[in-house]
Amino acid sequence: MSTPIYTENEITEVRPLLNEDGTISAEGWSRRPLWQYSRDAVAAPWFRIKEWDYYYVISPELKRGITFTISDLGYAGLIALCWVDFEKEEVHQLDTISWFPRGGIFHPETAGAAGDNHRGRSERSPGGARAFSPDSGRVSFSNDDISLSFEAVDGQRRIRVSAPDMKFPDGSKGLEGELVLNQPPELESMNIATSWKKNRKRFYYNRKINNMSAAGTIRAGRRSYFFRDEDSMGGLDWGRGAWTYKNRWFWASMSGRLEGTPFGFNLGYGFTDRSPASENMLFYDGKAHKLGEVRFEFDPESYYRPWSMSSSDGRLELAFTPAVDRSSSTNFLIIRSVQHQVFGYFSGIAVLDNGEKLSFRNMPGFAEDVFNRW
């Protein structure tokens, strides 16, 4: 397989995401979400449009982490909650499905097609089209299993959750709480807009924010856990797109503190044509540092064996030691998903844009290998 040549096209001005024909107006990457997404401009049927918000928060002090997902895949809304115990090397997960939301989870104007279990908020652009911002608004989902809401306003991201019947190994049940992630206005992030070679109207617009300090309380079973913003860090994966039917991707993320300074990274590939840009970035003290192509080396027959990751420009060398595999498999004939989100510890060397070399050991994060046919 030939190695793609990354031209790394950096976008620096605000622009509509899509042209009138549904193709991306300018493919590339940016340090802020400069593309303006409107669902009305997507040249694809409702079942090809995918929209999702995913958050994670990890506390090295507590040796615990938690992830939250609200996603709308058109014919299915997938909502997930996962409690990660690094100490016992366990994950406890709750998943629920809302059938045929058809865009209603994130867009209340179409919610009537899917029932009353999900709500969202949108903003209208001056021209009347629906435009949705990754930095403001509210989305929520509620059914008998879980109540989950995300709200972004004034530089804070507030997550509220209640899952009264979520079970834990000690026989206790119930997870509930609230976390607040802080997003300073100067915090840079990874933003990318790319498409598929075989169909340029199929696209991926993604924002990933690392290194947001997090605070709040989560009760998991019989115990309550107090996340402190001096220790806990969180990240966001905000995505909108119109996908092709079958895809496999690889993603790794880490948000933490290196000798007191916020440090993390976002690494990913395998999804869309990445010749205009990769989504590989280092983050240090609020600034983004662009990397070239990154490859993961791991054993797909045993995700618990050590992984390694390196960048083509020689600026990143990682060793990843797995602790627990959050694995899941779904098969509804035309819909199939096989996911391995492996939580563990990163050690390695990273070089910033100015040549400064950072060394780090045993910083918690995750790496994943995901196959989807939907």
C-alpha positions as CSV (number, residue, x, y, z in Angstrom):
1,M,0.0,0.0,0.0
2,S,1.4,3.4,-1.0
3,T,1.8,6.0,1.7
4,P,-0.4,9.1,1.2
5,I,1.3,12.4,0.9
6,Y,-0.2,14.9,3.3
7,T,-0.4,18.4,2.0
8,E,-1.7,19.5,5.4
9,N,-4.0,22.3,4.2
10,E,-4.6,24.6,7.1
11,I,-7.9,26.6,7.0
12,T,-7.6,30.0,8.7
13,E,-10.9,31.8,7.8
14,V,-14.6,31.1,8.6
15,R,-16.4,29.5,5.7
16,P,-19.5,27.3,5.0
17,L,-18.6,23.7,5.2
18,L,-20.4,22.6,2.0
19,N,-20.8,23.9,-1.5
20,E,-24.2,24.0,-3.1
21,D,-23.5,20.6,-4.7
22,G,-22.8,19.1,-1.2
23,T,-19.0,18.8,-1.6
24,I,-16.7,20.3,1.0
25,S,-15.8,24.0,0.3
26,A,-12.2,23.5,1.4
27,E,-10.8,20.3,2.8
28,G,-8.1,20.5,5.5
29,W,-7.6,21.1,9.2
30,S,-7.8,24.1,11.5
31,R,-7.1,25.0,15.1
32,R,-10.7,26.2,15.6
33,P,-14.0,25.1,14.2
34,L,-14.0,27.5,11.2
35,W,-16.4,25.5,9.0
36,Q,-20.1,26.3,9.4
37,Y,-22.2,23.1,9.3
38,S,-25.8,23.1,8.2
39,R,-27.7,19.8,7.9
40,D,-29.9,21.3,5.2
41,A,-26.8,21.6,2.9
42,V,-25.9,17.9,3.1
43,A,-26.4,16.2,-0.3
44,A,-27.2,12.7,1.2
45,P,-30.3,10.8,2.3
46,W,-31.2,11.0,6.0
47,F,-29.9,7.4,6.7
48,R,-26.4,8.4,5.6
49,I,-26.1,11.5,7.8
50,K,-24.2,10.8,11.1
51,E,-24.1,13.2,14.0
52,W,-22.5,12.6,17.4
53,D,-21.1,14.1,20.7
54,Y,-18.8,12.0,22.8
55,Y,-17.1,13.0,26.0
56,Y,-14.6,11.4,28.2
57,V,-13.2,12.4,31.6
58,I,-10.3,10.7,33.4
59,S,-8.9,11.2,36.9
60,P,-5.4,9.8,37.5
61,E,-5.9,10.5,41.2
62,L,-9.2,8.5,41.4
63,K,-8.0,5.9,38.9
64,R,-11.4,6.2,37.3
65,G,-12.8,7.5,34.1
66,I,-16.2,7.9,32.5
67,T,-17.4,8.3,28.9
68,F,-20.7,9.6,27.5
69,T,-22.1,9.2,23.9
70,I,-25.1,10.7,22.2
71,S,-25.3,9.8,18.5
72,D,-27.8,10.0,15.7
73,L,-27.1,7.7,12.8
74,G,-30.4,8.4,11.0
75,Y,-32.0,5.0,11.4
76,A,-30.7,4.5,15.0
77,G,-29.8,6.7,17.9
78,L,-27.1,5.2,20.0
79,I,-26.6,6.4,23.5
80,A,-23.9,5.0,25.7
81,L,-22.4,5.4,29.2
82,C,-19.2,3.7,30.3
83,W,-17.6,3.7,33.8
84,V,-13.9,2.9,33.6
85,D,-12.1,1.5,36.7
86,F,-8.3,1.6,36.0
87,E,-7.6,0.2,39.4
88,K,-9.5,-3.0,39.0
89,E,-9.1,-3.0,35.2
90,E,-12.9,-3.1,34.6
91,V,-15.5,-1.3,32.5
92,H,-19.2,-1.1,33.2
93,Q,-21.3,0.0,30.3
94,L,-24.9,0.8,29.5
95,D,-26.2,1.2,26.0
96,T,-29.6,2.0,24.6
97,I,-31.0,2.5,21.1
98,S,-33.7,4.8,19.7
99,W,-34.9,3.6,16.4
100,F,-35.2,5.9,13.4
101,P,-34.6,9.3,14.9
102,R,-33.9,10.6,11.3
103,G,-31.9,13.5,12.6
104,G,-34.3,14.3,15.5
105,I,-31.9,13.9,18.4
106,F,-29.8,16.9,17.5
107,H,-32.4,18.8,15.5
108,P,-35.7,19.3,17.2
109,E,-37.5,20.4,14.1
110,T,-37.4,16.7,12.9
111,A,-38.0,15.1,16.2
112,G,-41.6,14.2,15.4
113,A,-40.4,11.5,13.2
114,A,-38.7,9.7,16.1
115,G,-41.0,10.3,19.1
116,D,-40.6,12.4,22.2
117,N,-37.6,10.7,23.9
118,H,-34.9,13.1,22.6
119,R,-34.5,16.8,22.5
120,G,-32.0,19.2,21.1
121,R,-31.4,22.9,20.4
122,S,-30.3,24.5,17.2
123,E,-29.6,28.0,16.0
124,R,-30.7,29.6,12.8
125,S,-28.3,31.4,10.5
126,P,-29.4,34.8,9.1
127,G,-30.5,33.2,5.9
128,G,-32.9,30.9,7.7
129,A,-31.0,27.6,7.3
130,R,-30.2,25.5,10.4
131,A,-26.6,26.1,11.5
132,F,-25.2,24.2,14.4
133,S,-22.2,25.2,16.5
134,P,-19.8,22.8,18.3
135,D,-19.4,25.4,21.0
136,S,-22.9,26.2,22.1
137,G,-26.2,24.6,22.6
138,R,-27.8,21.7,24.4
139,V,-28.7,18.1,23.5
140,S,-30.4,15.5,25.7
141,F,-31.8,12.0,25.6
142,S,-34.1,10.3,28.1
143,N,-35.8,6.9,28.3
144,D,-36.4,4.3,31.0
145,D,-32.7,3.3,31.1
146,I,-30.8,6.6,31.0
147,S,-31.2,10.4,31.2
148,L,-28.2,12.2,29.6
149,S,-27.7,15.8,28.7
150,F,-24.8,17.9,27.3
151,E,-24.9,21.7,27.5
152,A,-22.2,24.1,26.2
153,V,-22.4,27.8,27.2
154,D,-20.0,30.5,28.2
155,G,-16.8,28.4,28.0
156,Q,-18.2,25.5,30.1
157,R,-19.5,22.1,29.1
158,R,-22.0,20.6,31.6
159,I,-22.8,16.9,31.5
160,R,-25.7,15.5,33.6
161,V,-26.4,11.8,33.8
162,S,-28.8,9.4,35.6
163,A,-28.8,5.7,35.0
164,P,-30.7,4.2,38.0
165,D,-30.5,0.6,37.0
166,M,-26.8,0.4,35.8
167,K,-25.3,-2.6,37.6
168,F,-21.9,-3.1,39.3
169,P,-20.1,-6.3,40.3
170,D,-20.7,-5.8,44.0
171,G,-24.5,-6.0,43.5
172,S,-25.1,-2.3,43.8
173,K,-26.7,-0.3,41.0
174,G,-27.2,3.2,39.7
175,L,-24.9,5.9,38.3
176,E,-25.7,9.5,38.5
177,G,-24.0,12.9,38.7
178,E,-22.8,16.0,37.0
179,L,-19.5,17.1,35.6
180,V,-18.4,20.5,34.3
181,L,-15.6,20.8,31.7
182,N,-13.9,24.1,31.3
183,Q,-13.0,25.3,27.8
184,P,-11.0,28.6,27.9
185,P,-11.5,30.7,24.8
186,E,-7.8,30.5,23.9
187,L,-7.8,26.7,23.9
188,E,-6.9,25.3,20.5
189,S,-8.3,22.1,19.2
190,M,-8.2,19.6,16.3
191,N,-10.7,20.4,13.5
192,I,-10.8,18.5,10.2
193,A,-13.0,18.4,7.1
194,T,-12.3,15.6,4.6
195,S,-14.2,13.4,2.2
196,W,-14.1,10.0,0.6
197,K,-12.3,9.5,-2.8
198,K,-15.1,7.4,-4.2
199,N,-17.8,9.9,-3.4
200,R,-16.8,13.5,-2.5
201,K,-20.3,14.2,-1.2
202,R,-19.6,11.8,1.6
203,F,-17.7,13.8,4.2
204,Y,-16.4,13.9,7.8
205,Y,-16.4,17.2,9.8
206,N,-14.9,16.6,13.2
207,R,-13.8,18.6,16.2
208,K,-11.8,17.1,19.0
209,I,-11.0,19.2,22.1
210,N,-8.4,17.9,24.5
211,N,-7.2,19.1,27.9
212,M,-10.4,20.5,29.4
213,S,-10.2,20.5,33.2
214,A,-13.2,18.7,34.8
215,A,-14.9,18.8,38.1
216,G,-18.0,17.3,39.7
217,T,-19.4,14.3,41.5
218,I,-20.3,10.9,40.1
219,R,-22.1,8.3,42.2
220,A,-21.4,4.8,40.9
221,G,-23.2,2.1,42.9
222,R,-22.5,2.6,46.6
223,R,-19.6,5.1,46.2
224,S,-19.3,8.7,45.3
225,Y,-16.3,10.0,43.4
226,F,-15.3,13.6,43.5
227,F,-13.5,14.7,40.3
228,R,-11.2,17.7,41.0
229,D,-10.2,20.1,38.2
230,E,-6.6,20.2,39.5
231,D,-6.4,16.5,38.6
232,S,-9.2,15.5,36.1
233,M,-9.1,16.1,32.4
234,G,-11.6,15.6,29.7
235,G,-12.0,15.6,26.0
236,L,-14.8,16.0,23.4
237,D,-15.3,14.2,20.0
238,W,-17.9,16.3,18.1
239,G,-18.7,15.0,14.7
240,R,-21.0,15.6,11.8
241,G,-20.9,14.0,8.4
242,A,-22.4,11.9,5.6
243,W,-20.6,8.6,5.6
244,T,-20.1,5.8,3.2
245,Y,-21.5,2.4,4.2
246,K,-18.5,0.6,5.5
247,N,-15.5,2.0,7.4
248,R,-12.7,1.1,9.8
249,W,-10.8,3.6,11.8
250,F,-8.1,3.9,14.5
251,W,-8.2,6.6,17.1
252,A,-6.1,7.5,20.3
253,S,-6.6,10.3,22.7
254,M,-4.9,11.5,25.9
255,S,-5.6,14.5,28.1
256,G,-3.5,15.1,31.2
257,R,-0.9,17.2,32.9
258,L,2.8,17.0,32.4
259,E,4.6,18.5,35.5
260,G,1.5,20.7,36.0
261,T,1.1,21.8,32.4
262,P,-1.8,20.6,30.3
263,F,-0.5,18.1,27.7
264,G,-2.3,15.6,25.4
265,F,-2.7,14.5,21.9
266,N,-5.2,13.3,19.3
267,L,-4.2,10.7,16.8
268,G,-6.3,9.0,14.1
269,Y,-6.5,7.6,10.6
270,G,-8.3,5.1,8.4
271,F,-11.4,7.2,7.9
272,T,-11.9,9.2,4.6
273,D,-9.2,10.4,2.2
274,R,-6.6,12.1,4.5
275,S,-4.4,13.5,1.7
276,P,-5.6,17.1,2.5
277,A,-4.9,16.7,6.2
278,S,-4.5,14.3,9.0
279,E,-6.0,14.8,12.4
280,N,-2.8,14.1,14.4
281,M,-2.0,16.8,16.9
282,L,-0.1,17.4,20.1
283,F,-1.6,19.9,22.7
284,Y,0.6,21.6,25.2
285,D,-0.4,24.5,27.4
286,G,-3.4,25.3,25.3
287,K,-1.6,25.3,21.9
288,A,-1.9,22.8,19.0
289,H,1.2,21.4,17.4
290,K,0.5,19.6,14.0
291,L,1.9,16.2,13.3
292,G,2.0,14.3,10.0
293,E,0.9,10.7,9.4
294,V,0.8,8.4,12.5
295,R,0.5,4.6,12.4
296,F,-0.5,2.2,15.2
297,E,1.2,-1.1,15.6
298,F,-0.8,-3.7,17.7
299,D,-2.0,-7.3,17.6
300,P,-5.7,-7.4,16.6
301,E,-5.9,-11.0,18.0
302,S,-5.0,-9.7,21.5
303,Y,-5.7,-6.0,22.3
304,Y,-4.1,-6.5,25.7
305,R,-0.6,-6.8,24.2
306,P,1.5,-3.6,24.1
307,W,0.8,-1.1,21.3
308,S,3.3,1.3,19.7
309,M,2.6,4.5,17.7
310,S,4.9,6.7,15.7
311,S,4.6,9.7,13.4
312,S,6.1,9.9,9.9
313,D,7.9,13.2,10.8
314,G,9.7,11.6,13.7
315,R,8.1,13.9,16.3
316,L,6.2,11.2,18.2
317,E,7.1,7.8,19.6
318,L,4.6,6.2,21.9
319,A,4.3,3.0,23.9
320,F,0.8,2.1,25.0
321,T,0.2,-0.4,27.8
322,P,-3.5,-1.6,27.8
323,A,-5.4,-2.0,31.1
324,V,-8.9,-2.9,30.0
325,D,-10.7,-3.4,26.6
326,R,-14.1,-1.8,26.3
327,S,-15.3,-4.1,23.6
328,S,-18.7,-4.4,22.0
329,S,-20.2,-6.1,19.0
330,T,-23.6,-5.3,17.3
331,N,-25.0,-7.1,14.4
332,F,-28.4,-6.3,12.9
333,L,-27.7,-7.7,9.4
334,I,-27.3,-4.5,7.4
335,I,-26.0,-2.8,10.6
336,R,-22.8,-4.1,12.1
337,S,-20.3,-2.6,14.6
338,V,-17.3,-4.1,16.2
339,Q,-15.5,-1.8,18.6
340,H,-12.4,-2.1,20.8
341,Q,-11.8,1.0,22.9
342,V,-8.8,0.1,25.0
343,F,-8.0,2.1,28.1
344,G,-4.4,2.2,29.4
345,Y,-1.3,4.2,29.8
346,F,0.9,6.1,27.3
347,S,4.6,6.6,27.6
348,G,6.9,8.2,25.1
349,I,8.5,11.3,23.5
350,A,6.8,14.2,21.7
351,V,8.4,17.1,19.9
352,L,6.6,20.4,19.7
353,D,6.6,22.8,16.8
354,N,9.5,24.8,18.3
355,G,11.7,21.7,18.7
356,E,11.1,21.3,22.4
357,K,11.1,17.6,23.4
358,L,8.7,16.3,26.0
359,S,9.1,12.9,27.8
360,F,6.3,11.4,29.7
361,R,5.4,8.1,31.4
362,N,2.2,6.2,32.3
363,M,-0.3,8.9,31.4
364,P,-3.9,7.4,31.1
365,G,-5.9,7.6,27.9
366,F,-7.2,5.2,25.3
367,A,-6.7,3.8,21.8
368,E,-9.3,2.2,19.6
369,D,-9.9,0.0,16.6
370,V,-13.5,0.3,15.3
371,F,-15.3,-1.3,12.3
372,N,-18.7,-0.1,11.3
373,R,-21.1,-1.1,8.6
374,W,-24.1,1.2,8.8
